[in-house]
């Protein structure tokens, strides 16, 4: 069995635009590079950067509750730690997220853009070293099987953009839903990258939102349950060994899988 990487994505700011990558370098025990580095707090969340703990995603701006976010197009410029926000093809905000002035510019924009959806003043939160604003405490790398998405299209009788699932790796070469059989197995790439698949990803109402239009136009979790008896689409993995990944690279499953937690 050979699993091919069709595309790679990162989401620098939780709830905002995906950024496609041609290649990236994974590090043992780390998160996907550049992923979920920041979150926009929707009123006080209790997050303490000195003692970072996983917080429920409802404490932040996110698509499950705030589908208007999908109307924005955002870019994160690594060299300057700058977030650029566009709406309707026009730049509406820009800020260096390492400075108080830059964060204030971004917070002021969301204060205006999402005024009726806020529980308090929006605040840009940066992830401390070794922490990310992922939905799962151990959501280091997420993989989406494109064959499963195509199977789901037949269930809902409509196109389903894989970006609804906000995964890091879109993969091909598996039968629909065969990714679930990989839980507990180790995937190896020619570059030396080794990923241990840890669990299935349960889906929420964020997937109902079209990432291109911001319209809540499908009922993905409900359709999954009705058709398959579960809410799952995609899998999480942790990085056992690092190395470079690029579009078109392949994974194979090792003969002997490692017990979870080792």
C-alpha positions in Angstrom: 0.0 0.0 0.0 1.4 3.4 -1.0 -0.2 6.6 0.2 0.6 9.7 -1.8 0.5 13.3 -0.5 -1.7 15.3 -2.9 -1.3 18.6 -1.0 0.0 20.1 2.3 -1.7 22.8 4.3 -1.0 24.9 7.4 -3.4 27.1 9.3 -1.3 29.7 11.0 -4.2 31.4 12.8 -7.0 29.2 14.2 -10.2 29.6 12.3 -8.7 31.6 9.4 -7.4 30.7 5.9 -5.4 27.7 4.9 -2.1 28.2 3.3 -0.9 25.6 0.8 2.7 24.5 1.0 4.8 22.8 -1.7 7.1 21.3 1.0 7.8 21.4 4.7 10.1 19.9 7.3 8.7 17.9 10.2 10.4 17.6 13.6 10.2 14.7 16.0 7.6 15.2 18.7 6.5 18.6 17.3 3.4 19.9 15.6 2.9 20.5 11.9 5.2 23.5 11.1 3.5 26.9 11.2 0.1 25.4 12.2 -2.3 26.9 14.7 0.4 29.4 16.0 -2.2 31.9 17.0 -5.9 32.1 18.1 -8.3 35.0 18.4 -9.8 34.9 21.9 -13.6 35.6 21.9 -13.8 37.2 25.3 -11.7 36.0 28.3 -10.8 32.4 27.9 -8.5 31.8 30.9 -5.6 30.9 28.7 -2.3 31.4 30.6 0.8 31.5 28.2 3.0 30.8 31.3 1.1 27.6 31.9 -0.6 26.7 28.6 -3.4 24.2 28.8 -5.7 23.0 26.0 -8.9 25.1 25.8 -12.2 24.2 24.2 -12.4 25.8 20.8 -15.6 27.6 21.6 -13.4 30.1 23.6 -11.9 31.3 20.3 -13.2 32.6 17.0 -13.8 29.5 14.9 -15.9 28.3 12.0 -18.3 26.1 14.0 -19.9 29.3 15.5 -18.5 32.1 13.4 -19.0 31.1 9.7 -18.4 34.8 8.6 -14.7 34.1 9.1 -14.8 32.1 5.8 -15.5 35.4 4.0 -12.0 36.6 4.9 -8.8 35.7 3.1 -5.7 35.8 5.3 -1.9 35.4 4.8 0.7 35.0 7.5 4.1 36.3 6.5 6.7 34.3 8.5 9.6 36.7 8.0 7.8 39.5 9.8 5.2 37.6 11.8 2.6 39.7 10.0 -1.1 38.8 9.5 -2.7 40.3 6.4 -6.5 40.2 6.1 -8.5 40.7 3.0 -12.2 41.0 2.4 -13.8 41.1 -1.0 -10.3 41.3 -2.6 -9.3 44.3 -0.6 -6.9 44.5 2.3 -8.7 45.5 5.4 -6.1 44.9 8.2 -2.5 44.2 8.7 -0.4 43.7 11.8 2.8 42.3 13.2 1.6 39.8 15.7 4.8 40.1 17.8 4.1 43.8 18.6 1.3 45.3 20.8 0.5 47.8 17.9 0.2 45.0 15.4 -2.0 42.8 17.6 -4.1 45.9 18.4 -4.7 46.5 14.7 -5.9 42.9 14.2 -8.1 43.0 17.3 -9.7 46.3 16.3 -10.6 44.8 12.9 -12.3 41.8 14.5 -14.0 44.0 16.9 -15.7 45.8 14.0 -16.1 42.8 11.7 -17.7 40.4 14.3 -19.2 42.9 16.7 -22.5 41.0 17.1 -20.7 37.6 17.6 -18.3 38.7 20.4 -18.6 37.8 24.0 -15.9 40.3 24.9 -13.0 42.1 23.4 -11.1 39.9 20.8 -7.5 39.3 21.7 -4.7 37.7 19.7 -3.1 34.8 21.6 0.3 33.4 20.6 1.2 29.8 21.3 4.2 29.3 23.6 7.0 26.9 22.7 5.7 23.3 22.5 2.0 24.3 22.4 -0.5 24.9 19.6 -4.1 25.9 19.4 -5.3 22.6 18.0 -8.8 21.1 18.6 -7.2 18.0 20.0 -4.5 17.9 22.7 -2.5 15.4 20.6 -3.5 16.7 17.2 0.1 17.0 15.9 -0.6 16.3 12.2 -3.9 15.6 10.6 -4.5 13.6 7.4 -7.5 13.7 5.1 -8.2 10.8 2.8 -9.5 12.3 -0.5 -11.3 9.1 -1.4 -13.4 9.4 1.8 -14.3 12.9 0.8 -15.4 11.8 -2.6 -17.5 9.0 -1.1 -19.1 11.6 1.2 -20.0 13.7 -1.9 -22.2 10.8 -3.0 -23.9 10.8 0.3 -24.7 14.5 0.4 -25.2 14.7 -3.4 -23.1 17.8 -3.6 -19.4 18.7 -4.0 -17.4 18.6 -0.8 -14.3 20.8 -0.6 -11.6 18.8 1.4 -10.7 22.1 3.0 -13.8 21.9 5.1 -11.9 19.4 7.2 -8.9 21.8 7.7 -6.3 19.0 7.5 -2.5 19.2 7.1 -2.0 16.4 4.6 -4.5 15.5 1.8 -3.7 12.0 0.7 -4.6 9.6 -2.1 -4.1 5.9 -2.7 -6.4 4.6 0.0 -9.9 3.2 -0.4 -12.7 5.3 1.2 -12.5 5.2 5.0 -9.4 2.9 4.9 -7.5 5.5 6.9 -9.3 4.4 10.0 -7.6 1.0 9.7 -4.2 2.8 10.1 -4.8 3.8 13.7 -1.9 2.4 15.7 0.2 1.9 12.6 3.4 3.7 11.6 3.7 5.4 8.2 7.2 5.9 6.7 8.3 8.3 3.9 11.5 7.9 1.8 12.8 11.1 3.5 12.8 9.3 6.9 9.7 10.8 8.2 7.7 8.4 10.4 4.2 9.1 11.6 2.3 7.0 14.1 -1.5 7.3 13.5 -3.1 7.9 16.9 -6.8 8.3 16.4 -9.8 9.2 14.2 -11.0 12.8 14.0 -14.5 13.5 15.1 -16.2 16.2 13.1 -18.2 19.2 14.3 -20.5 21.8 12.6 -17.5 23.7 11.3 -17.5 21.3 8.4 -21.0 22.5 7.4 -19.5 25.8 6.3 -18.3 26.2 2.7 -14.7 27.6 3.1 -15.1 29.6 -0.2 -18.4 31.3 0.5 -18.9 31.2 4.3 -22.4 29.7 3.7 -23.5 27.0 6.1 -24.8 24.9 3.2 -24.3 21.2 4.2 -24.9 19.0 7.2 -21.6 17.0 7.3 -21.7 15.4 10.8 -25.4 14.5 10.4 -24.7 13.0 7.0 -21.7 11.0 8.3 -23.8 9.6 11.2 -26.7 8.7 8.9 -24.6 7.0 6.3 -21.8 5.5 8.3 -22.8 5.5 12.0 -20.0 7.8 13.1 -19.0 11.5 12.9 -15.4 10.8 11.8 -13.4 12.0 8.8 -9.6 12.0 8.9 -6.9 10.8 11.3 -4.4 12.3 13.6 -0.7 11.3 13.8 2.3 12.1 15.9 5.8 12.6 14.5 8.1 9.8 15.5 11.0 10.9 13.2 11.3 14.1 11.4 12.4 15.0 7.8 11.2 16.7 4.7 7.8 16.2 3.1 6.6 17.5 -0.2 3.7 17.2 -2.5 3.8 13.9 -4.3 5.8 12.1 -1.6 4.6 8.7 -0.5 4.1 6.8 2.7 4.0 3.1 3.3 2.8 1.4 6.4 5.5 -0.4 8.4 5.0 -4.1 8.9 5.1 -3.9 12.7 3.1 -1.1 14.3 4.1 0.4 17.6 1.9 0.4 20.6 0.3 3.8 21.3 2.1 5.8 23.9 5.6 4.4 23.1 
